[in-house]
Amino acid sequence: MLQDLTQSSNVSVHSDDALVGKVKAAITADDEKRKENEDEPLRRKPALVPILPTELPR
């Protein structure tokens, strides 16, 4: 099984400004709900940006 983890795999990636906007909206809604329930805020990455096409091999 451990050898299977070392083998390369192909994945499909969809990342753009629209997706970032949707994620930010979901984060805002989740934060508001957590605040209403008096839950602790979640730790999140400080910046959310799309993956640049130059970072993805074709």
C-alpha positions in Angstrom: 0.0 0.0 0.0 2.8 2.5 0.8 4.2 2.0 -2.7 0.9 3.1 -4.1 1.3 6.5 -2.3 4.6 7.2 -4.2 3.0 6.9 -7.7 2.1 10.0 -9.6 -1.5 10.7 -10.2 -3.5 13.1 -12.5 -6.0 15.5 -11.0 -8.3 18.0 -12.5 -8.1 21.6 -11.2 -10.6 24.4 -11.6 -9.5 27.7 -10.1 -10.6 31.2 -11.0 -11.7 34.5 -9.5 -15.4 33.4 -9.5 -14.6 30.3 -7.5 -12.5 32.4 -5.0 -15.5 34.8 -4.7 -17.9 31.9 -3.9 -15.5 30.5 -1.3 -15.2 33.9 0.3 -19.0 34.2 0.5 -19.3 30.8 2.1 -16.6 31.7 4.6 -18.4 34.9 5.5 -21.7 33.0 6.0 -20.0 30.4 8.1 -18.3 33.0 10.2 -21.6 34.8 10.8 -23.3 31.5 11.9 -20.4 30.7 14.2 -20.7 34.2 15.8 -24.4 33.8 16.3 -23.8 30.4 18.0 -21.0 32.0 20.1 -18.5 29.5 18.6 -14.8 30.2 18.4 -13.7 31.6 15.0 -11.9 29.1 12.7 -8.2 29.6 11.8 -8.0 30.1 8.1 -5.3 31.1 5.6 -5.0 34.9 5.4 -5.3 35.1 1.6 -7.3 33.2 -0.9 -6.2 33.5 -4.5 -6.8 31.3 -7.6 -4.0 29.0 -8.8 -2.2 30.6 -11.7 -2.2 28.6 -14.9 1.6 28.9 -15.0 1.7 26.9 -11.7 -0.1 23.9 -13.3 1.6 21.6 -15.7 -0.4 20.8 -18.8 
